[in-house]
Amino acid sequence: MKNITIAIDGHSSCGKSTMAKQLARELGYIYVDTGAMYRTVTLYALRQGFFDEASSLNEAALRADIEGGKVQVGFVLNPTTRLPEPSLNGEVVEAYIRGIDVSSRVSIIAALPFVRAALTLQQQKMGEEGGIVMDGRDIGTVVFPHAELKVFVTARAEVRAQRRYDELLAKGQPAAYDDILKNVRERDYLDSHRAVAPLKQADDALLLDNSDLTREEQSQWLLQKAREAMAE
């Protein structure tokens, strides 16, 4: 079977990263969570005070730092899980990028053309050789428009909010379901209406609504589709 590029796009909090990680393990592929890359840039902006109290962003300051090489986003392999974790200037930041502070602002960062251009170029370099599973918002439409397998994942907003709520509680982080649901709906709108690389299903992408599927059911579905694409 040939090595292929697998692009998994979809709405926030619908389990894209979980299923992509599992698929990469099954296939022995490299896994890249592009959403974590945008979250990492958002964390940098927060730490630098580039957001004011009204969540308005100092775009000029962020652009200067990105173009000046001060924002190095990468991945570090976790020796225990054998999975890549996002890093910011060498610091592993997985524990800091999933909370509401980052979640409520990441769509603002992701809509900036200079941020998308910088990260898209990095993502394309990662996938030059194939054998990669990449998830995000525009992988099948912008980053890898010729990917051999494209999947668009969605679920009802209430289901996605509950999943994120449970995830944060399991990590011992404070969470409020109503705030998370509001954030999920806002992100859906912002992601789908931004001017640059809006979230949308590629014409040749398979649709997966996992609202009522178990993790095992969706993993088996995805693995079957991957093997079919690899055999073509």
Secondary structure, 3 states (H helix, E strand, C coil): CCCCEEEEEECCCCCHHHHHHHHHHHHCCEEEEHHHHHHHHHHHHHHCCCECCCCCECHHHHHHHHHCCCCCEEEEECCCCCCEEEEECCEECHHHCCCHHHHCCHHHHHCCHHHHHHHHHHHHHHCCCCCEEEEECCHHHHHCCCCCEEEEEECCHHHHHHHHHHHHHHCCCCCCHHHHHHHHHHHHHHHHHCCCCCCCCCCCCEEEECCCCCHHHHHHHHHHHHHHHHHC
